[in-house]
Amino acid sequence: MKVISEQDFYDNPHEVLEAVEAGETYQITQDGEQILELSPPTQRRGLVTAEVIERLKHLPRVDYAQMRREVDEFFGNEDRLGDDDPWERGRG
């Protein structure tokens, strides 16, 4: 656990919150007395299916032909396994 003053927290809140998100616990003091403890949640709540679907709705559709051209241009195509569209396979 890290101990920092209230002023240090106010001066660097983003840095402290990033550290807490990464798993660190902070004790915030004022005049040497603890006034606050910041710690990460004991367990993060997972997304429910409806939340995942809602987030995915806003992603652009994948243009497989365009993506294949870009990948081939970047990596080359000599080791390619096949030209079939994996997104089309699941739509049958």
C-alpha positions, 0 to 999 in steps of 0.5 A: 500500500502506498501512502500519499498526502491529500495534496499529492493526490490532488496534484496527480489524480490521473496517475494515482487512479491509473495505479489503482486500476492496475491493482495498487492500493493508496492511503490518502492522508491529511495532516498525517491522518488517513482520510481515504483509502483507494483500492481496486474493486475486489472483482470486476463485473463482467459484461452481460450478453446484451452489453456485448451485443450493444457494443458490437453493433457500433463496429463497422462491418468487415470488408473481407476483400479489402482486408485481404488486399491490405493483408496481402500487400503488407505480408505477401500472399505466398503462405496463404491457406485459402481465399475463402471468406471466414465471415461467409462460412458461418452464414449458411 
